[in-house]
Amino acid sequence: MISLFDLFKIGIGPSSSHTVGPMRAARRFAAHIGNPGEIHRIRVTLYGSLAWTAQGHATDKAVILGLAGETPEGIDPDDADNIVHSITSHRQLTIDGQTVAFDPATDIVLDRETRPPVHPNTLQFEALGNDGSVIAKARFCSVGGGFIVPEEVTETTTYTQPDMPHDFTSGQELLDRTRESKLSIAGVVMANESALRPRAEIDAYLDRIIDTMMACIERGLTQRGTLPGRLHVRRRAAALHERLQESALRNQRPAHEVMDWVSLFAIAVNEENASGGRVITAPTNGAAGVIPAVLRYYRDFCPEASRQGMRDFLLTAAAIGGLFKLNASISGAEVGCQGEVGVASSMAAAGLAAALGANPLQIENAAEIGMEHHLGMTCDPVAGLVQIPCIERNAFGAVKAINAASLAMHGDGAHHVSLDQVIRTMAETGRDMSHRYKETSLGGLAVNFPEC
C-alpha cells in the first residue's frame, strides 16, 4: 500500500513530475553533496521529457529552487521568482554556507538526444572541482506524482511499508480485505495508515489536504489576466464564475448547470497550477483539478455531505491511486495522460461513490469505469505548457468521474471488466504508445496547433 501522505503531496505548479520531482531531487543532491568547500561549480543535465519541456513545465526553475534548499511544500509561490532571479543574476548558489558557482543559462543542460536508459524523466547532478573534475554525481528519475528514485535502483524499486493489518496490492485483494474485515475501503486504508501514525495525525493531514484543495479553487476563482508562457492563454475561471453566479439568480436554469460548476472548479485549480500556484498532487499536478472539483461537487451539491464524508472520499481515492502507482504508472511521460487525468478520474469516481454510501463492489466498479474511458489518452501539451489541452481536460475528467460514480451506484457492483484488468490494460497501452505522445510536445496537438 502506498500511503496517502505520499500520494497527496502539497506542492506548486505546473507539474508534479517535471517541477515537484526535480525540485526534490535537486534539494536531495545539495543536502548530500559532501564538503561544499571543495566544489567550484554545479552542473545539471535534463534528459528526455524533462529536456523537451523544461521551460514550459518550469523544470529549470524547480532545479534552481531545489539546489537553493527549497521544498515544494515549503516554498511560497510568490517568493519563488525572486529566489530564481537572485541566483540567475548572481550566477551562484549558497550550499551549507559555501558559495558555489552556478549559471543556469549554461549549467542546466538540455540533452534532447540521449535516450535515458531507465525512465524518460531523468536528471543528472554533478559537483565539479576547480579543474573540472567530477567530485560528486547523482542521477534521479522523476517517476510521477512528485516521486523520485535514484536511477540505479529505479528498475528494482518496490514500495514497502511496515506490516499492515490489511495488506493489498490489487483491486481484488482490496475487495477481499473489505470482505474479511467487514470494513469499508476507507476503513481499510485508515486502519493501515493507523499502523504508521496516530489517527489524529491522519485526520489532521486529510483536513489539511481538503482545505488546501478548497483554497486553491477559491483563489483560482478570483484571478484574472494571462497564464505564463508564450501562448498567452487567458484565465477564464473568474469570468465563468461571474456568469454562473448571475445565472443562479434566474428562475429558469438549465439542468446541466451543476456540470458547469464542476468544470469551473477544475479549471480554477488548473489555472492556478499553470501559474505556479499552490496545488495538491492528486495524483499529479497536471491532473490536480479533477479530485478537488469532484470533492467540491460533493460538498456543495450533495445534501448528505459531511466533513467525514470528504475524508472517506480521499481515503478511498488514495487506495485506488496507490493501485495504479504500484501496478502501472501515474507519469504522463511514461504512459500518457491516461496515467494522469485518467487515474485522477478513477480515483475521484471511487471517492465520490464512497462518500455517497456505495459498497466496495460499486466503488471498484466506479473506479474501473473512470479509467476505462480514458484508455489511450495521450499527453501532448502545446508549447510544453501545462495549459492546452490540460486545463479543460481536467474539467472533462471531473465530469466523467461523477458520471462513473452515478452509473456504478445504479448497479449492484457486478460488471464484466475488473479494475485490475483495466489497470493492466492502461500499463500495456502506455508501453505501446509512441514516445511522441508522452509529454514531449513532439506529437498530437503540440505539433498540429499553430502557436503564432
Secondary structure, DSSP 8 states (H G I E B T S, - for coil): ---HHHHSEEEESS-IIIIIHHHHHHHHHHHT---GGG--EEEEEEEHHHHHTTTTTTHHHHHHHHHTT--TTTS-HHHHHHHHHHHHHHTEEEETTEEEE--HHHHEEEE-SS--SS-SSEEEEEEE-TTS-EEEEEEEEEEETTEEEEHHHHTT-----S--TT--SSHHHHHHHHHHHT--HHHHHHHHHHTTS-HHHHHHHHHHHHHHHHHHHHHHTT--SB-SSTT--B--HHHHHHHHHHHTTSS---TTHHHHHHHHHHHHHHHHHHTT-EEEESS-STTTTHHHHHHHHHHHH-TT--HHHHHHHHHHHHHHHHHHHHHS---HHHH-GGGTHHHHHHHHHHHHHHHTT--HHHHHHHHHHHHHTTTT--B--GGG-S-TTHHHHHHHHHHHHHHHHHHHHTS-S--SS-HHHHHHHHHHHHHHS-GGGBSSSSSTHHHHS---
